[in-house]
């Protein structure tokens, strides 16, 4: 394993963006990777305002309380990936886009497990006793709230969910993105139907303290350990011209797509 050649990957960190822009960037990268015009990419990002992403198979009005979202200025967006609704507010978000032919990515569970190993190693370097959840009763694909309980291969601390992830696979490539909680504001949680408590989740602020002075260390540790399990050599980069040109139409797509559900 130690003699395995490291592959060049692009490392991106984008500023906080609105939900439509964030989903558009993830999809633009995935389109480029699928066409083999973009390198495999690991991205850190954030959200410019409280948002809710709902899973591909969910119905908007059955999942969120729209009047409550309007009251609190929370924007919903539908994801390309499945799973339950996720409140995006105080968190670190990551995405990974790569060819599905690469070692460790040949199936959805193999991909989850490989990336979860990197996430756990990165967290443990900082003294966080993270573990990979064995999962419990199989989640229904339309379960309302993602952080209600951990699914198989997700990241838990003290039995409570710290990182929730979702994945979309095509023949040529896959996209996996996930939410690493800092803290959860139950006021915004009230926008998701059936999400009545944060008891099943835990955030980095509860584990490491408030203030976020550790943010750079968290990102560095996670990137290094994920790079190790992927045998990746990171090259800091930016979006390609082709990706940039794809984003505008994709933003419009996500606005229309969300308005219809």
C-alpha positions as CSV (number, residue, x, y, z in Angstrom):
1,X,0.0,0.0,0.0
2,X,2.8,2.4,0.8
3,X,4.3,2.0,-2.6
4,X,1.1,3.0,-4.4
5,X,1.5,6.0,-6.7
6,X,-0.3,9.1,-5.6
7,X,-2.7,10.6,-8.1
8,X,-3.0,14.3,-8.7
9,X,-6.2,15.8,-7.2
10,X,-7.5,19.4,-7.1
11,X,-8.1,20.9,-3.7
12,X,-10.7,23.7,-3.6
13,X,-12.0,25.9,-0.9
14,X,-14.8,28.2,-2.0
15,X,-16.3,31.0,0.1
16,X,-19.8,30.7,1.6
17,X,-22.4,30.7,-1.2
18,X,-26.1,30.5,-1.5
19,X,-27.7,27.0,-1.7
20,X,-28.3,27.2,-5.5
21,X,-24.8,28.2,-6.2
22,X,-23.3,25.5,-3.9
23,X,-25.3,22.8,-5.6
24,X,-24.5,24.2,-9.0
25,X,-20.7,24.2,-8.3
26,X,-20.9,20.5,-7.2
27,X,-22.7,19.6,-10.3
28,X,-20.5,21.6,-12.6
29,X,-17.4,19.8,-11.2
30,X,-19.1,16.4,-11.6
31,X,-20.0,17.2,-15.2
32,X,-16.3,18.1,-15.9
33,X,-15.0,14.9,-14.2
34,X,-17.5,12.7,-16.1
35,X,-16.3,14.2,-19.3
36,X,-12.7,13.8,-18.1
37,X,-12.1,17.5,-18.5
38,X,-11.8,18.2,-14.8
39,X,-9.4,16.5,-12.3
40,X,-10.7,14.5,-9.3
41,X,-11.6,17.2,-6.8
42,X,-12.0,17.6,-3.0
43,X,-13.8,20.8,-2.0
44,X,-14.5,22.6,1.3
45,X,-17.4,25.1,1.3
46,X,-19.9,26.9,3.4
47,X,-23.3,28.6,3.2
48,X,-24.0,32.3,3.0
49,X,-27.3,32.0,4.9
50,X,-29.2,29.2,6.7
51,X,-30.4,26.7,4.1
52,X,-32.0,23.3,3.8
53,X,-31.1,20.8,1.2
54,X,-33.6,18.0,0.6
55,X,-32.8,14.6,-0.8
56,X,-33.4,13.7,-4.5
57,X,-36.4,11.6,-3.6
58,X,-38.1,13.9,-1.1
59,X,-41.1,16.1,-1.7
60,X,-40.6,19.7,-0.6
61,X,-43.9,20.4,1.1
62,X,-44.0,17.1,2.8
63,X,-40.4,17.7,4.1
64,X,-40.2,21.3,5.1
65,X,-42.5,23.9,6.8
66,X,-42.5,26.5,4.1
67,X,-44.1,29.3,6.2
68,X,-41.5,28.7,8.9
69,X,-38.7,28.9,6.3
70,X,-40.1,32.1,5.0
71,X,-40.3,33.5,8.6
72,X,-36.7,32.7,9.3
73,X,-35.4,33.4,5.8
74,X,-34.2,29.8,5.2
75,X,-33.8,28.8,1.6
76,X,-34.5,25.3,0.5
77,X,-32.8,23.5,-2.4
78,X,-33.0,20.0,-3.8
79,X,-29.8,18.0,-4.0
80,X,-28.6,15.6,-6.7
81,X,-28.0,13.1,-3.9
82,X,-30.5,11.1,-1.9
83,X,-31.1,10.9,1.9
84,X,-33.0,13.1,4.3
85,X,-33.2,16.9,4.7
86,X,-30.1,18.7,6.0
87,X,-30.0,22.0,7.7
88,X,-26.9,23.9,6.5
89,X,-25.9,26.7,8.8
90,X,-23.0,26.3,11.2
91,X,-21.0,23.6,9.5
92,X,-18.1,22.7,7.3
93,X,-19.3,21.1,4.1
94,X,-17.1,18.9,1.9
95,X,-17.6,17.3,-1.5
96,X,-15.6,14.7,-3.4
97,X,-15.9,14.1,-7.1
98,X,-13.9,11.5,-8.9
99,X,-14.0,8.7,-11.5
100,X,-15.9,5.7,-10.3
101,X,-13.2,3.4,-11.8
102,X,-10.6,4.5,-9.2
103,X,-9.5,2.1,-6.5
104,X,-11.8,2.3,-3.5
105,X,-14.7,3.8,-5.4
106,X,-16.2,0.8,-7.3
107,X,-19.4,0.6,-5.2
108,X,-21.4,3.0,-3.1
109,X,-20.5,1.3,0.1
110,X,-16.8,1.0,-0.8
111,X,-16.7,4.7,-1.5
112,X,-18.5,5.6,1.7
113,X,-16.2,3.4,3.8
114,X,-13.0,4.8,2.1
115,X,-14.0,8.4,2.7
116,X,-15.3,7.7,6.2
117,X,-11.9,6.2,7.1
118,X,-10.2,9.4,6.1
119,X,-12.7,11.6,8.0
120,X,-12.3,9.5,11.1
121,X,-8.5,9.6,11.0
122,X,-8.6,13.4,10.5
123,X,-10.9,13.9,13.5
124,X,-8.9,11.5,15.7
125,X,-5.7,13.5,15.0
126,X,-7.4,16.4,16.8
127,X,-8.4,14.2,19.8
128,X,-12.0,13.6,18.7
129,X,-13.0,10.0,19.4
130,X,-14.9,9.6,16.1
131,X,-16.1,6.2,14.9
132,X,-17.7,4.8,11.7
133,X,-21.3,3.9,12.5
134,X,-22.4,0.3,11.8
135,X,-25.8,1.7,11.1
136,X,-29.1,0.6,12.6
137,X,-32.5,-0.2,11.1
138,X,-32.4,0.7,7.4
139,X,-33.4,4.3,6.8
140,X,-36.3,4.8,4.4
141,X,-35.1,6.9,1.5
142,X,-37.7,9.5,2.3
143,X,-36.9,9.8,6.0
144,X,-37.4,13.5,6.7
145,X,-34.3,14.6,8.7
146,X,-30.8,13.4,7.9
147,X,-29.3,13.9,11.4
148,X,-32.1,12.1,13.2
149,X,-29.9,9.0,13.4
150,X,-26.7,7.7,11.7
151,X,-26.8,5.5,8.7
152,X,-24.2,2.9,7.8
153,X,-20.6,4.2,7.4
154,X,-21.5,7.7,8.7
155,X,-19.4,9.4,11.4
156,X,-20.5,9.4,15.1
157,X,-19.0,10.5,18.4
158,X,-20.4,9.0,21.6
159,X,-23.1,7.4,19.5
160,X,-24.3,10.8,18.1
161,X,-24.0,11.8,14.5
162,X,-21.3,14.4,13.6
163,X,-21.1,14.0,9.8
164,X,-23.9,13.1,7.5
165,X,-23.1,12.3,3.8
166,X,-24.9,11.5,0.6
167,X,-23.8,10.2,-2.8
168,X,-24.8,10.2,-6.4
169,X,-23.2,7.8,-8.9
170,X,-23.0,7.8,-12.6
171,X,-21.2,5.2,-14.8
172,X,-18.2,7.4,-15.2
173,X,-18.0,9.2,-11.8
174,X,-19.5,9.9,-8.4
175,X,-20.3,12.9,-6.2
176,X,-20.3,12.6,-2.5
177,X,-20.9,15.6,-0.2
178,X,-21.4,15.9,3.5
179,X,-22.1,18.1,6.4
180,X,-19.7,18.3,9.4
181,X,-21.6,20.0,12.2
182,X,-20.2,22.9,14.2
183,X,-23.4,23.4,16.1
184,X,-27.1,23.1,15.5
185,X,-29.6,25.9,16.0
186,X,-32.9,24.2,16.9
187,X,-34.8,27.4,15.9
188,X,-33.9,26.6,12.2
189,X,-34.4,22.9,12.8
190,X,-38.1,23.7,13.2
191,X,-38.2,24.3,9.4
192,X,-37.9,20.5,8.8
193,X,-41.1,18.5,9.4
194,X,-40.5,15.8,12.1
195,X,-37.2,17.2,13.2
196,X,-38.0,18.0,16.8
197,X,-34.7,17.6,18.6
198,X,-30.9,17.7,18.0
199,X,-30.4,14.9,20.6
200,X,-29.1,12.5,18.0
201,X,-26.4,14.8,16.7
202,X,-23.2,16.4,18.1
203,X,-21.2,19.4,16.8
204,X,-17.5,20.3,16.9
205,X,-18.3,23.2,19.2
206,X,-19.5,20.8,21.8
207,X,-16.4,18.7,21.4
208,X,-13.7,21.4,21.0
209,X,-15.4,24.5,22.4
210,X,-17.0,27.5,20.8
211,X,-15.2,30.2,18.8
212,X,-13.9,28.2,15.8
213,X,-10.2,28.8,16.4
214,X,-9.6,25.2,15.3
215,X,-11.3,25.6,11.9
216,X,-8.0,25.7,9.9
217,X,-6.6,22.8,11.9
218,X,-9.8,20.7,11.2
219,X,-9.7,21.4,7.5
220,X,-5.9,20.6,7.3
221,X,-6.2,17.4,9.3
222,X,-9.2,16.2,7.3
223,X,-7.6,17.0,3.9
224,X,-4.3,15.3,4.9
225,X,-5.9,12.1,6.1
226,X,-8.5,11.9,3.3
227,X,-5.5,12.4,0.9
228,X,-3.8,9.5,2.6
229,X,-6.7,7.0,2.2
230,X,-7.2,8.2,-1.4
231,X,-3.5,8.2,-2.2
232,X,-4.0,11.7,-3.5
233,X,-1.5,14.5,-4.0
234,X,-3.4,17.7,-3.4
235,X,-2.9,20.7,-5.8
236,X,-4.7,23.8,-4.7
237,X,-6.7,25.0,-7.6
238,X,-9.7,26.9,-8.8
239,X,-12.7,26.2,-11.1
240,X,-11.9,25.7,-14.8
241,X,-13.4,28.1,-17.4
242,X,-15.7,25.3,-18.6
243,X,-17.0,24.7,-15.0
244,X,-17.5,28.5,-14.5
245,X,-19.5,28.7,-17.7
246,X,-21.7,25.8,-16.6
247,X,-22.6,27.4,-13.2
248,X,-25.1,30.0,-14.4
249,X,-27.4,27.6,-16.2
250,X,-27.2,25.2,-13.3
251,X,-28.2,27.9,-10.8
252,X,-31.3,28.5,-12.9
253,X,-31.9,24.7,-13.0
254,X,-31.8,24.4,-9.2
255,X,-34.1,27.4,-8.7
256,X,-36.7,26.0,-11.1
257,X,-36.2,22.5,-9.8
258,X,-36.8,23.6,-6.2
259,X,-39.8,25.7,-7.1
260,X,-41.5,22.7,-8.6
261,X,-41.3,20.4,-5.6
